[in-house]
């Protein structure tokens, strides 16, 4: 169950788009925050490989955080 629910906003291809926050979204927000913190630390240390991996992790987890918040993580694909 989501902690925050604004109701249905619109539908894209049979998927109801909501804005909500559930436990999966909270966990991914935490991982995104840690990956951004790692990106800043690796930039300070001038470690190019760490910058590459932390940037990839930040983008990946950031995208899935936003996608989870917009679909509750459980899109309804039934018409």
C-alpha positions, 0 to 999 in steps of 0.5 A: 500500500502506498504512503502517499496517493494522489489518485489516477492522473492519466493512462498510457497504453492501459497503464494507470499513472498515479503519483505514490510512494511505497516501500520500494520507492523509499529504498530506491531513493536511499540507494540513489542518495548513496550513489550520488554521495559516492559520485561526489566522493569519487569526483573529489578523489579524481577516480575516473572508474568510480565516477563512471560506475557511480554516475551509472548507478545514480542515473539507473536508480534515479530513473527507476525511483521516478518510474516507481513513484509514478506507477506505484511500482505495480502498474495495472496492465489489465484492461 
